Amino acid sequence: MVLQEEKQLRDYELVIVISPEIADEGMESLMGRITRFVTDNGGTLSGVDHWGKRKLAYPIKHFAEGNYVLAKFKLRPKLSRELEASLEISEEVLRHLLTRVS
């Protein structure tokens, strides 16, 4: 029997800092993979906002700046851990922050 919590979609916001070496096509490809992950698993994407290239507060992997992207979506809570795991191993992603919106 599947728990009701596992079926319920929750609102999330994901901020990603992408390596400045990645071209626009690479950023679109990464965001496409995230969008496919959300939609293929029964979630919905409500928006993607490209903040552009900004200076980092401190160097990350020897980079002084990064491309910031904000994505808002609905996803089952159990799948959020899987999404974070895939972002952690991605070489394109310098940092990410996934927060649940209440």
N, C-alpha and C positions, 0 to 999 in steps of 0.2 A: 504494500500500500504506500503510495507516494504522499508525503506530508503536504499540507496546504501551503506551508512556507516556501517549499521548493518550487511550487508552481507560480507563486506570486512574483510579479515584476516589481523591482524597486528602481527609483531614479538615481542615476549616478552622474557625476561630472569627472572627466578625465583630463588632466593637464599634462601635456607631453612636451619635453624639451628634446628636440631632435638635433643631431649633429649638424653644424653649419656646412660641413662638406657635402651633405646630401643635396642633390639637385631637386628642383621642384617636382620632377617626375618621380623621384624616389620618395618624396614626402607624400605625394598623391597615392603612390603604391602602398605605402605604410598605412595611410588612413583608409584606403580601400580594404586592406586586410582586416583592420579593426572593424570597419562597417560590416564586412561579410561575417565576421565572428559573431557580432551582435545579432544581425538579422537571421543568420542561419540557425541560431540557438533560440529563436522565438522572441527576441528583443526588438526594440524599435529605436532608431536613431532620430533625435529631435533637432540636432544641429551641430555643425562643426564651424568653429571660428578660428581663422588663422590670425594670430597676433603678430606674426612676422619675426624678424631677427632682433633679438635683444641681448644686451650685455648681461652676463651672469654675475652674481654676487661674489663668486669665487670660482677658480678654474675647476672644470670637471673634465677628466681625461685629456688634459692639456688644452682645452678649448676655453676661450674667454667669452664666447657668445654662443647662442643657440637659437633655433627656430621654435617658437612656442605655438602650440595648438591646443584649443579647448574643444572637447567633444562632450555633448550631453546625450544621454541615452537611458533606456530602461532595459534591465537585464535581471535574470534570476540571481539571487545572492550567491548560490553555489558556484556559478560560472564566473563570478568576479575574480575569484582566486586564480582560475585558469587563465583569464585575460592578463592579470598581473604577472603571472609566471612567464607568459610568452613575451611580455614587454621587458621583463628583467633580462632575458637572454638575447634580446635583439641588440645588435651592435649599433643600429641607427639611433636608438633611444638613449640619450644621456641620463635623463631622469624622468620619472612619471609620478603623478599623484592621483589616485583614484579615491574619490570621496562619495559617500552616500548622501544624497540630499533628502532631508526629512520633510 
